[in-house]
Each structure stands twice: as C-alpha cells, then as structure tokens.
Amino acid sequence: MPDLPSTKRMRIAYVLPDVAISGGAAVVFQHANRLIRRGHEVLVASMGRVNTAPWFPRQSVPVVRHTDLPGGLDVVVATSWPTVFEVESRSARSKCYFVQADETTFYKPGSPLFHAALLSYLMNVRFLTMAKWLQKWLRESFGKEAAVIPNAVDPEMFYPGDPAQPRTGRPRILIEGAFALPSKGMKEAFEAVRGLDAEVWCVSSYGKPDPNLRYDRFLERVPIEKMREVYSSCDILVKLSKSESFGLPPLEMMACGGVCVVSRITGHEEYVKDGENGLMVAPDDIEGARSAVQRLIEDRELRERLRANGLKTAAMRTWEPAIDRLEECFREAIETGTCYGPTGEQVNRALVLSYRRLLSSSLFDGGIQTIAHRVKRRIKSQLLLRLGEEVYLYIKNHRRFYGKVFGDSL
C-alpha cells in the first residue's frame, strides 16, 4: 500500500443497500479496493446483511453496518436510492451519489417506491455515474451534472484462458443473466438459440431455468473469479436484456476472447459497436438474434474479426484511469463541499422529509402501498409549515424537475 501523506489520504465510505453478489456491488468493491491500494482509508457500510463479501476476489475492504459509520469522513458515497437518504443524515466533508441505474424503472410508475427513487435524484449532492447515457439522463431530467467514472474490466480476472470443460467440436453458446428477472431477457435468449446446432451453457445469478428449456450445462451464482473459465469455454454470448445500465458481461466475454450478440439498449451501446466488435439486435427481435448467432457460427472470418476487435475494446477499458478520475472527483468534492448554500441544504431536508413521509406515514392506513398520491397533495403544506416559504418557492421555480415528484402540489 502506498504511504500517502496524511494531507493527501482520504477517508471514504460507500453505503450499499446490501453486500450480496451483484453487478452494482462488484463495481463498488472495485472502487473501494483500488482506492485502498492507493493508500486511502476506505470502508463499505451495508444497510442489509454484513459480511466480508467473500464472493469478490482479493477483497480487503472493511464492511460495517450502516449505523456504525464513523465520524470524520472526507467523503461518503450513496450507491442506490435508499442509501441517499441514509447518507444525507451522516456527517462528512462531502456527500456523493454514484448512480448506476435509473431505479425508477424498477417500480410501477406512480407507486410510492417509484416516487422515493425520483426524490433521490433531486438531492443536492455530488453526482457520479458510470455511463454517458445516465449522465445525459440526469442532466436532462433533473438538472444534475454528473462526472462519469466508466466501468471497466479487470485484466487480472478476465483474459483468454483454458476452458472449464474440453471442447466438443460444436459451437458453444453462453446465455447469462438472472432468470428471476424478466428484464434480463433470458427466456428470449433461449428462444433465439432453440434448434441451432450448438451446445448451450447457461449461467444464472438469480433463479433457475424452466425444465422444458434445452441446455447442456447450467451454472448458478458463479463466483466472479470463476467466470473467466466459463467465458473462455464458450464462443458466443447471447444477451438480450431489455434494460441495462452498463452491461458488464459482454465486455468480460470480449476480454476472454468470445464474441457477443446483444440487445440494442443504452447499457450495451456504451461500448458495443454493431458489426465492429459485436452484433446488435432489438431486445425483442428473437428471429434477428437467431440469424445473428447463425451468421457467427457459419462465418469464421466475421467471428474472428469481431473477436479481435472485442479484445481491443476490453483492453481499452481498464480500471486505473477510472480510479484516477474518481480520486480527482473526490478531491474536488472535498475542496468545494457538497451543497450550494443554505437553500440547497434546506431542499435536502425537504426531500428527506418527503421520503420519510412516503415510507412511514402515520396519517394513512395501508402504509407505503397506499399513500403516495395522497402524500403528493400534502407536500406543499409540509414544505411551507416546516421549512418556510423560501424553500417552497425554490422548488416551485424549478418545477421542470421537481414537478416529476410533487406534481400538481406545486
């Protein structure tokens, strides 16, 4: 570990909803572990289970309960909408929100959780994200400027290697995702490869395939350090997600020497170029996906060209430049602070008040599942009574953004 001068060493905490295996948590542990190697003092606070996250390779970051966050932090980082409101209640020189998804899409529009997620994007904190499309979305939807800390692939984990199982001479197709989440397009991917003269391997992080589906090998909750063997065992990855913030598996597949057929969505368009380093189809275009896989099976020249360009793409997306940028952002945040004057702080208080009202209202029967639309009608009176006319007018003057949450109450 580098011996940084105390004036340059930062005390940083990331707050996660849980430390169970997930793509978003893996990115946070990449940040945290690499910052520790650079000499910073870093910990992860969990709002759910607390363990050492043994699923992440070479994990050295302390994990504590969120209620045990120490004082004197330089930076505290929220990583999802529930953690933003926890971070706001903590003392730190600077507060950041690392946005890895549009989390409103996880819930029914208009539901309490939908509105709670919306509230989080209105907070006056430093915004970070890992995708350019999310940067644009935050700016256009909420007037928030976010620094991009691009996701990357770890060349020490993902590189062409020996297959986990000897080749049979037939093409080997990999379908990866979470069966329990329809948005991952697993059913569509299986439909796309049905009837092809190829082996089919399946990896699911959550849920098992229907017994009527045909596959040659099924693997569940594969540890990250073992995925290289899986990728290196397969020729083609089929990933037909309907939404991804930044789909890492295709990039990891490229790093291991495979080729990809992926859905044309923002999370894949960050780095996949159709016909250059992969093939892209509409998320629901099963016939198009089947044709793309068949082309790769039959056209060796195309497959080798995509493979070579995929390796180049993965080689250009490494973690060290991203962590350089992350350090810069944290230092800027520490130097300039988080909120912009007393009004910014008051607006944060208003948003936290609204969030707490959404989650624990004692005014209505039925709790969170029934109160969202009624809460919106009470927002105006809450702001006026508890925080004063100045804050209410500030929010009203920014109706373009705040109206998404408060609606006609403004």
C-alpha positions as CSV (number, residue, x, y, z in Angstrom):
1,M,0.0,0.0,0.0
2,P,1.4,3.4,-0.9
3,D,2.4,5.6,2.1
4,L,0.3,8.7,1.3
5,P,1.0,11.9,3.2
6,S,-1.9,12.5,5.7
7,T,-2.8,15.6,3.7
8,K,-3.5,13.5,0.6
9,R,-5.0,10.4,2.2
10,M,-8.8,10.5,2.1
11,R,-11.3,8.8,4.5
12,I,-14.0,7.4,2.2
13,A,-17.2,5.3,2.9
14,Y,-19.5,3.7,0.4
15,V,-23.0,2.9,1.5
16,L,-24.6,-0.2,-0.1
17,P,-28.1,-1.5,0.4
18,D,-26.6,-4.9,0.7
19,V,-23.3,-6.7,0.1
20,A,-24.7,-9.7,-1.6
21,I,-23.3,-10.5,-5.0
22,S,-24.5,-8.2,-7.8
23,G,-23.0,-6.2,-10.7
24,G,-23.5,-2.9,-8.9
25,A,-21.9,-4.1,-5.7
26,A,-19.0,-5.6,-7.7
27,V,-18.3,-2.1,-9.2
28,V,-18.3,-0.5,-5.7
29,F,-15.9,-3.1,-4.4
30,Q,-13.6,-2.4,-7.4
31,H,-13.6,1.3,-6.5
32,A,-13.1,0.6,-2.8
33,N,-10.3,-2.0,-3.1
34,R,-8.4,0.0,-5.7
35,L,-8.6,3.2,-3.5
36,I,-7.2,1.2,-0.6
37,R,-4.3,0.1,-2.7
38,R,-3.6,3.7,-3.4
39,G,-3.3,4.4,0.3
40,H,-6.7,5.8,1.1
41,E,-8.8,4.7,4.1
42,V,-12.0,3.1,2.8
43,L,-14.8,1.1,4.1
44,V,-18.2,-0.1,2.9
45,A,-21.3,0.3,5.0
46,S,-24.2,-2.1,4.4
47,M,-27.9,-1.4,5.1
48,G,-28.6,-5.1,4.8
49,R,-26.5,-8.1,5.7
50,V,-23.0,-7.5,6.9
51,N,-20.2,-9.8,5.9
52,T,-16.8,-9.6,4.2
53,A,-18.2,-10.0,0.7
54,P,-16.1,-13.2,0.1
55,W,-17.5,-13.5,-3.4
56,F,-15.4,-10.6,-4.6
57,P,-11.8,-11.6,-5.4
58,R,-9.0,-10.2,-3.3
59,Q,-11.5,-8.3,-1.1
60,S,-9.8,-6.3,1.6
61,V,-12.3,-3.5,2.3
62,P,-13.8,-3.5,5.9
63,V,-17.6,-3.9,5.9
64,V,-19.6,-2.4,8.7
65,R,-23.3,-1.9,9.5
66,H,-24.5,1.5,8.2
67,T,-25.4,2.6,11.7
68,D,-21.7,2.1,12.6
69,L,-20.3,4.6,10.2
70,P,-17.6,6.6,11.9
71,G,-17.4,10.4,12.1
72,G,-14.7,12.4,10.5
73,L,-15.2,11.1,6.9
74,D,-14.0,13.1,4.0
75,V,-16.4,11.5,1.5
76,V,-19.5,9.4,2.0
77,V,-21.0,7.8,-1.2
78,A,-24.6,6.7,-1.8
79,T,-24.9,3.9,-4.3
80,S,-28.7,3.5,-4.8
81,W,-31.8,5.4,-3.9
82,P,-32.4,4.0,-0.4
83,T,-28.8,4.8,0.6
84,V,-29.1,8.5,-0.5
85,F,-31.3,9.3,2.4
86,E,-29.1,7.5,4.8
87,V,-26.0,9.4,3.5
88,E,-27.8,12.7,4.0
89,S,-28.2,12.0,7.7
90,R,-24.4,11.4,8.1
91,S,-21.7,13.9,8.8
92,A,-18.9,14.2,6.2
93,R,-17.0,16.9,4.4
94,S,-18.6,15.9,1.1
95,K,-21.5,13.6,0.0
96,C,-21.7,11.9,-3.3
97,Y,-24.3,9.8,-5.2
98,F,-22.9,7.1,-7.5
99,V,-25.8,6.5,-9.9
100,Q,-25.6,3.1,-11.6
101,A,-29.2,2.9,-12.9
102,D,-32.5,4.7,-13.5
103,E,-34.0,3.0,-10.5
104,T,-37.5,4.4,-11.1
105,T,-37.7,1.7,-13.8
106,F,-37.7,-1.0,-11.1
107,Y,-41.1,0.0,-9.9
108,K,-44.6,0.6,-11.1
109,P,-45.0,4.3,-12.3
110,G,-46.7,6.4,-9.7
111,S,-46.1,3.9,-6.9
112,P,-44.5,5.0,-3.6
113,L,-41.2,3.4,-4.4
114,F,-41.2,5.0,-7.8
115,H,-41.6,8.4,-6.1
116,A,-39.0,7.6,-3.5
117,A,-36.5,6.8,-6.2
118,L,-37.3,10.0,-8.0
119,L,-36.7,12.0,-4.8
120,S,-33.2,10.7,-4.6
121,Y,-32.2,12.3,-8.0
122,L,-33.2,15.7,-6.7
123,M,-30.9,15.7,-3.7
124,N,-28.2,18.4,-3.6
125,V,-25.1,16.1,-3.5
126,R,-22.2,15.4,-5.9
127,F,-23.4,13.1,-8.6
128,L,-21.2,10.4,-10.2
129,T,-22.2,7.8,-12.7
130,M,-20.7,5.1,-14.8
131,A,-22.4,5.6,-18.2
132,K,-22.7,8.5,-20.5
133,W,-26.4,7.9,-21.1
134,L,-27.0,8.2,-17.4
135,Q,-25.0,11.4,-17.3
136,K,-27.3,12.8,-20.1
137,W,-30.4,11.5,-18.4
138,L,-29.5,13.1,-15.0
139,R,-28.8,16.4,-16.8
140,E,-32.0,16.5,-18.9
141,S,-34.4,15.0,-16.3
142,F,-33.2,16.6,-13.1
143,G,-30.7,19.3,-14.0
144,K,-27.9,17.4,-12.3
145,E,-24.3,17.4,-13.6
146,A,-22.6,14.1,-13.1
147,A,-19.0,13.0,-13.6
148,V,-18.5,9.8,-15.5
149,I,-16.4,7.1,-13.8
150,P,-16.5,4.5,-16.5
151,N,-16.9,0.8,-15.7
152,A,-14.1,-1.4,-16.8
153,V,-12.8,-4.9,-17.0
154,D,-10.1,-6.3,-14.7
155,P,-7.4,-7.9,-16.9
156,E,-6.2,-9.9,-14.0
157,M,-9.6,-11.6,-13.8
158,F,-10.7,-11.7,-17.4
159,Y,-8.5,-12.9,-20.2
160,P,-8.5,-15.8,-22.7
161,G,-7.8,-19.0,-20.8
162,D,-8.3,-22.7,-20.8
163,P,-11.9,-23.9,-21.0
164,A,-13.6,-25.3,-17.9
165,Q,-14.6,-28.3,-20.0
166,P,-13.0,-29.6,-23.1
167,R,-14.4,-28.5,-26.5
168,T,-16.6,-31.0,-28.4
169,G,-16.2,-29.5,-31.8
170,R,-19.6,-27.9,-31.8
171,P,-20.0,-24.1,-31.2
172,R,-20.8,-23.3,-27.6
173,I,-23.3,-20.6,-26.8
174,L,-23.5,-18.9,-23.4
175,I,-26.7,-17.4,-22.0
176,E,-26.1,-15.3,-18.9
177,G,-28.3,-13.3,-16.6
178,A,-31.0,-13.7,-13.9
179,F,-33.9,-16.0,-14.7
180,A,-36.0,-14.5,-11.9
181,L,-35.8,-11.0,-13.6
182,P,-37.8,-10.8,-16.9
183,S,-35.9,-7.7,-17.9
184,K,-32.7,-9.8,-18.4
185,G,-34.3,-11.4,-21.4
186,M,-33.2,-15.0,-20.6
187,K,-36.4,-16.5,-22.0
188,E,-35.9,-14.6,-25.2
189,A,-32.2,-15.7,-25.5
190,F,-33.2,-19.3,-25.1
191,E,-35.8,-18.9,-27.8
192,A,-33.3,-17.4,-30.1
193,V,-30.9,-20.3,-29.9
194,R,-33.5,-23.0,-30.0
195,G,-32.9,-25.5,-32.7
196,L,-29.3,-24.3,-33.5
197,D,-26.6,-26.9,-33.9
198,A,-24.7,-25.8,-30.9
199,E,-24.1,-26.5,-27.2
200,V,-25.9,-24.2,-24.8
201,W,-24.4,-23.2,-21.5
202,C,-26.4,-21.1,-19.0
203,V,-25.3,-19.0,-16.0
204,S,-27.9,-17.5,-13.7
205,S,-27.2,-15.2,-10.8
206,Y,-30.8,-15.5,-9.6
207,G,-33.4,-18.2,-10.5
208,K,-33.3,-21.4,-12.4
209,P,-34.4,-22.2,-16.0
210,D,-37.7,-23.8,-16.9
211,P,-37.2,-27.6,-17.0
212,N,-38.6,-27.5,-20.6
213,L,-35.7,-25.4,-21.9
214,R,-32.9,-27.2,-23.6
215,Y,-29.3,-26.6,-22.3
216,D,-26.2,-28.7,-22.0
217,R,-24.9,-27.1,-18.8
218,F,-26.4,-24.9,-16.1
219,L,-24.4,-23.0,-13.5
220,E,-25.8,-20.9,-10.7
221,R,-24.3,-17.9,-8.8
222,V,-20.8,-18.4,-10.2
223,P,-18.1,-16.5,-8.3
224,I,-16.6,-13.7,-10.2
225,E,-13.1,-15.3,-10.3
226,K,-14.7,-18.5,-11.9
227,M,-16.5,-16.6,-14.7
228,R,-13.3,-16.4,-16.7
229,E,-13.3,-20.1,-17.1
230,V,-17.0,-20.0,-18.2
231,Y,-16.4,-17.2,-20.8
232,S,-13.2,-19.0,-22.1
233,S,-15.3,-22.2,-22.5
234,C,-17.8,-20.5,-24.9
235,D,-17.7,-19.0,-28.3
236,I,-20.8,-16.7,-28.4
237,L,-22.6,-14.8,-25.6
238,V,-26.3,-14.1,-26.3
239,K,-27.5,-11.3,-24.0
240,L,-31.0,-9.9,-24.8
241,S,-31.6,-7.7,-21.8
242,K,-34.5,-5.2,-22.1
243,S,-32.6,-2.8,-19.9
244,E,-29.1,-2.5,-18.5
245,S,-27.3,0.5,-17.1
246,F,-23.9,-0.8,-18.3
247,G,-23.9,-4.5,-19.2
248,L,-20.5,-5.8,-18.0
249,P,-20.8,-9.5,-19.1
250,P,-20.4,-8.7,-22.8
251,L,-17.3,-6.7,-22.1
252,E,-16.0,-9.5,-19.9
253,M,-16.8,-12.0,-22.7
254,M,-14.8,-9.9,-25.1
255,A,-11.8,-9.8,-22.7
256,C,-11.9,-13.6,-22.7
257,G,-11.8,-13.9,-26.4
258,G,-15.5,-14.5,-27.1
259,V,-18.0,-12.7,-29.4
260,C,-21.4,-11.3,-28.5
261,V,-24.9,-10.9,-29.8
262,V,-26.6,-8.3,-27.6
263,S,-29.7,-6.2,-27.4
264,R,-29.5,-2.7,-28.7
265,I,-30.0,-0.8,-25.5
266,T,-28.2,2.1,-23.9
267,G,-26.2,-0.1,-21.4
268,H,-24.7,-2.1,-24.3
269,E,-24.3,0.9,-26.7
270,E,-21.7,2.3,-24.2
271,Y,-19.1,0.1,-25.8
272,V,-20.6,-2.4,-28.3
273,K,-20.4,-1.3,-32.0
274,D,-22.7,-3.3,-34.3
275,G,-20.6,-5.1,-36.9
276,E,-17.3,-3.9,-35.4
277,N,-16.9,-5.7,-32.0
278,G,-20.3,-7.4,-31.7
279,L,-23.7,-7.9,-33.3
280,M,-26.7,-6.0,-32.0
281,V,-30.5,-6.6,-32.4
282,A,-33.6,-5.2,-30.9
283,P,-34.4,-6.6,-27.5
284,D,-37.5,-8.4,-28.7
285,D,-36.1,-9.5,-32.1
286,I,-35.8,-13.2,-31.5
287,E,-35.5,-14.0,-35.2
288,G,-32.9,-11.4,-35.6
289,A,-30.9,-12.8,-32.7
290,R,-31.1,-16.3,-34.1
291,S,-29.9,-15.1,-37.5
292,A,-27.0,-13.2,-35.9
293,V,-25.9,-16.3,-34.0
294,Q,-26.2,-18.4,-37.1
295,R,-24.0,-15.9,-39.0
296,L,-21.3,-16.2,-36.4
297,I,-21.4,-19.9,-36.5
298,E,-21.1,-20.0,-40.3
299,D,-18.9,-17.0,-41.0
300,R,-15.5,-17.7,-39.4
301,E,-14.0,-14.5,-40.9
302,L,-16.7,-12.4,-39.3
303,R,-16.3,-14.2,-36.0
304,E,-12.5,-13.7,-35.9
305,R,-12.8,-10.0,-36.8
306,L,-15.3,-9.3,-34.0
307,R,-13.2,-11.4,-31.6
308,A,-10.1,-9.3,-32.4
309,N,-11.9,-6.0,-32.1
310,G,-13.6,-7.2,-28.9
311,L,-10.2,-7.9,-27.3
312,K,-9.1,-4.4,-28.3
313,T,-12.3,-2.9,-26.8
314,A,-11.7,-4.7,-23.5
315,A,-8.1,-3.7,-23.4
316,M,-9.0,0.0,-23.6
317,R,-11.4,-0.2,-20.7
318,T,-9.2,-0.7,-17.7
319,W,-9.8,0.4,-14.1
320,E,-6.8,2.5,-13.3
321,P,-7.8,5.6,-15.5
322,A,-11.3,5.3,-14.0
323,I,-9.9,5.4,-10.4
324,D,-7.6,8.3,-11.4
325,R,-10.8,10.2,-12.3
326,L,-12.6,9.0,-9.2
327,E,-9.8,10.4,-7.0
328,E,-10.0,13.8,-8.8
329,C,-13.8,13.9,-8.2
330,F,-13.4,13.1,-4.5
331,R,-10.7,15.8,-4.0
332,E,-12.8,18.4,-5.9
333,A,-15.8,17.5,-3.7
334,I,-13.8,17.8,-0.5
335,E,-12.4,21.2,-1.6
336,T,-15.7,22.7,-2.6
337,G,-18.2,20.9,-0.4
338,T,-21.5,19.3,-1.3
339,C,-24.5,21.6,-1.0
340,Y,-24.8,25.0,-2.6
341,G,-25.7,27.4,0.2
342,P,-28.4,27.2,2.8
343,T,-31.2,26.8,0.3
344,G,-29.6,23.6,-1.0
345,E,-29.3,22.2,2.5
346,Q,-33.0,23.1,3.2
347,V,-34.1,21.5,0.0
348,N,-32.3,18.3,1.0
349,R,-34.2,18.4,4.3
350,A,-37.4,18.8,2.4
351,L,-36.7,15.8,0.2
352,V,-35.7,13.7,3.2
353,L,-38.9,14.8,4.9
354,S,-40.9,13.8,1.9
355,Y,-39.1,10.4,1.7
356,R,-39.8,9.6,5.3
357,R,-43.4,10.6,4.8
358,L,-43.6,8.1,1.9
359,L,-42.1,5.3,3.9
360,S,-43.6,5.7,7.3
361,S,-46.6,7.9,7.2
362,S,-48.9,7.5,10.2
363,L,-51.6,9.6,8.5
364,F,-53.0,6.9,6.3
365,D,-53.9,3.2,6.7
366,G,-52.1,0.8,4.5
367,G,-48.6,2.4,4.7
368,I,-46.3,2.7,1.7
369,Q,-48.6,0.9,-0.7
370,T,-51.4,3.3,-0.4
371,I,-50.2,6.8,0.5
372,A,-48.1,8.1,-2.5
373,H,-50.8,10.0,-4.3
374,R,-52.1,11.5,-1.0
375,V,-48.6,12.5,0.1
376,K,-48.1,14.5,-3.1
377,R,-51.1,16.6,-2.1
378,R,-49.6,17.2,1.3
379,I,-46.1,18.2,0.0
380,K,-46.9,21.9,-0.4
381,S,-48.2,22.3,3.2
382,Q,-45.3,20.3,4.6
383,L,-42.7,22.5,2.9
384,L,-44.4,25.7,3.9
385,L,-45.1,24.7,7.5
386,R,-41.8,23.0,8.3
387,L,-39.2,24.7,6.1
388,G,-40.7,28.0,5.2
389,E,-41.7,29.8,2.0
390,E,-38.2,30.3,0.7
391,V,-37.7,26.5,0.2
392,Y,-41.1,26.1,-1.3
393,L,-40.5,28.9,-3.8
394,Y,-37.1,27.5,-4.7
395,I,-38.7,24.1,-5.6
396,K,-41.6,25.8,-7.4
397,N,-39.1,27.8,-9.5
398,H,-37.5,24.5,-10.5
399,R,-40.8,23.0,-11.5
400,R,-39.3,21.4,-14.6
401,F,-37.5,18.9,-12.4
402,Y,-39.4,18.8,-9.1
403,G,-42.7,18.5,-10.8
404,K,-41.8,14.9,-11.6
405,V,-42.3,14.1,-7.9
406,F,-44.5,16.8,-6.5
407,G,-46.9,17.1,-9.5
408,D,-49.8,19.4,-9.1
409,S,-49.0,20.1,-5.4
410,L,-46.6,22.8,-6.8
